[in-house]
Amino acid sequence: MAAAFSLPLPHAQFTLAWNHSIEKIRWEEDYRVAGDRLRLVEARIRGSGAGMEPPEGAVLKDGAWHYVPPLPPLERLRLTRSPYVPDYTLCWDNTCRPLTALVGPVENAPLLEVAPCEIPQE
Protein backbone atom coordinates (compact mmCIF):
# COMPACT_ATOMS: atom_id res chain seq x y z
CA MET A 1 0.00 0.00 0.00
CA ALA A 2 1.51 3.34 -1.03
CA ALA A 3 0.96 6.51 0.92
CA ALA A 4 0.60 9.91 -0.70
CA PHE A 5 1.86 13.01 1.02
CA SER A 6 1.12 16.62 0.24
CA LEU A 7 3.60 18.93 1.87
CA PRO A 8 3.38 22.52 0.68
CA LEU A 9 6.65 24.38 1.02
CA PRO A 10 6.50 28.09 1.77
CA HIS A 11 8.99 28.97 -0.99
CA ALA A 12 9.48 28.19 -4.66
CA GLN A 13 13.13 27.31 -3.95
CA PHE A 14 14.52 24.52 -1.82
CA THR A 15 17.64 22.44 -1.29
CA LEU A 16 17.65 18.66 -1.14
CA ALA A 17 20.63 17.30 0.81
CA TRP A 18 21.93 13.88 1.81
CA ASN A 19 25.10 12.03 2.74
CA HIS A 20 26.59 9.56 0.26
CA SER A 21 25.92 6.08 1.64
CA ILE A 22 29.52 4.85 1.19
CA GLU A 23 31.72 7.96 1.37
CA LYS A 24 29.59 9.76 4.02
CA ILE A 25 30.09 13.03 2.10
CA ARG A 26 27.35 15.66 1.92
CA TRP A 27 25.68 16.26 -1.43
CA GLU A 28 23.30 19.20 -2.00
CA GLU A 29 21.04 20.15 -4.88
CA ASP A 30 19.22 23.49 -5.20
CA TYR A 31 15.86 23.42 -6.97
CA ARG A 32 13.53 26.16 -8.13
CA VAL A 33 9.91 25.69 -9.15
CA ALA A 34 9.50 26.81 -12.76
CA GLY A 35 5.82 26.56 -13.66
CA ASP A 36 4.89 22.88 -13.42
CA ARG A 37 8.51 21.69 -13.34
CA LEU A 38 11.49 21.59 -10.99
CA ARG A 39 14.68 23.16 -12.28
CA LEU A 40 17.96 21.97 -10.76
CA VAL A 41 19.91 25.24 -10.56
CA GLU A 42 23.07 24.12 -8.72
CA ALA A 43 24.63 21.09 -7.07
CA ARG A 44 27.42 20.84 -4.50
CA ILE A 45 29.62 17.95 -3.42
CA ARG A 46 31.84 18.25 -0.32
CA GLY A 47 34.41 15.71 -1.54
CA SER A 48 34.96 12.97 -4.07
CA GLY A 49 35.16 9.19 -4.36
CA ALA A 50 32.99 6.13 -5.08
CA GLY A 51 31.45 7.50 -8.27
CA MET A 52 30.96 11.05 -7.08
CA GLU A 53 33.84 12.91 -8.70
CA PRO A 54 33.06 16.56 -9.46
CA PRO A 55 32.22 17.02 -13.15
CA GLU A 56 34.33 19.03 -15.56
CA GLY A 57 33.86 22.74 -14.94
CA ALA A 58 33.04 22.35 -11.23
CA VAL A 59 34.48 25.09 -9.02
CA LEU A 60 35.83 24.49 -5.49
CA LYS A 61 34.38 27.18 -3.21
CA ASP A 62 33.95 27.15 0.59
CA GLY A 63 34.94 23.47 0.80
CA ALA A 64 32.46 22.19 -1.81
CA TRP A 65 32.54 21.58 -5.55
CA HIS A 66 29.84 23.76 -7.17
CA TYR A 67 28.41 22.99 -10.60
CA VAL A 68 25.24 23.17 -12.68
CA PRO A 69 24.06 19.74 -13.88
CA PRO A 70 22.96 19.77 -17.54
CA LEU A 71 19.42 18.50 -16.90
CA PRO A 72 16.14 19.69 -18.39
CA PRO A 73 13.40 20.80 -15.98
CA LEU A 74 11.95 17.78 -14.17
CA GLU A 75 8.32 16.81 -13.62
CA ARG A 76 9.23 15.28 -10.26
CA LEU A 77 12.00 13.93 -8.08
CA ARG A 78 11.72 10.34 -6.96
CA LEU A 79 13.41 9.70 -3.62
CA THR A 80 14.12 6.25 -2.24
CA ARG A 81 14.63 6.33 1.52
CA SER A 82 16.39 3.65 3.56
CA PRO A 83 16.53 2.90 7.27
CA TYR A 84 20.23 2.02 6.83
CA VAL A 85 21.46 5.54 5.99
CA PRO A 86 20.66 9.01 7.31
CA ASP A 87 17.50 10.41 5.74
CA TYR A 88 17.33 13.17 3.15
CA THR A 89 17.15 16.74 4.39
CA LEU A 90 14.95 19.43 2.88
CA CYS A 91 16.04 23.04 3.36
CA TRP A 92 14.30 26.35 2.72
CA ASP A 93 14.45 29.78 4.30
CA ASN A 94 17.89 28.98 5.81
CA THR A 95 16.49 26.10 7.88
CA CYS A 96 16.94 22.38 7.19
CA ARG A 97 14.59 19.62 8.26
CA PRO A 98 15.05 15.83 7.91
CA LEU A 99 12.32 14.19 5.85
CA THR A 100 11.56 12.06 8.90
CA ALA A 101 10.35 15.20 10.67
CA LEU A 102 8.23 16.24 7.69
CA VAL A 103 6.63 12.98 6.48
CA GLY A 104 7.33 10.44 9.22
CA PRO A 105 9.61 7.43 9.51
CA VAL A 106 11.26 5.83 6.51
CA GLU A 107 9.29 2.60 7.06
CA ASN A 108 5.99 4.49 6.56
CA ALA A 109 7.12 6.19 3.32
CA PRO A 110 10.16 4.51 1.74
CA LEU A 111 9.41 6.05 -1.66
CA LEU A 112 8.56 9.72 -2.08
CA GLU A 113 7.96 11.98 -5.03
CA VAL A 114 8.61 15.70 -4.90
CA ALA A 115 6.68 17.68 -7.51
CA PRO A 116 5.47 21.24 -7.92
CA CYS A 117 1.81 21.85 -7.31
CA GLU A 118 -0.45 24.85 -7.53
CA ILE A 119 -1.37 26.18 -4.12
CA PRO A 120 -4.70 28.03 -4.11
CA GLN A 121 -4.53 31.72 -3.23
CA GLU A 122 -6.88 33.01 -0.54
Secondary structure, 3 states (H helix, E strand, C coil): CCCCCCCCCCCCEEEEEEECCCCCCEEEEEEEEECCEEEEEEEEECCCCCCCCCCCCCEEECCEEEECCCCCCECCEEEECCCCCCCCEEEECCEEEEHHHHHCCHHHCCEEEECCCCCCCC
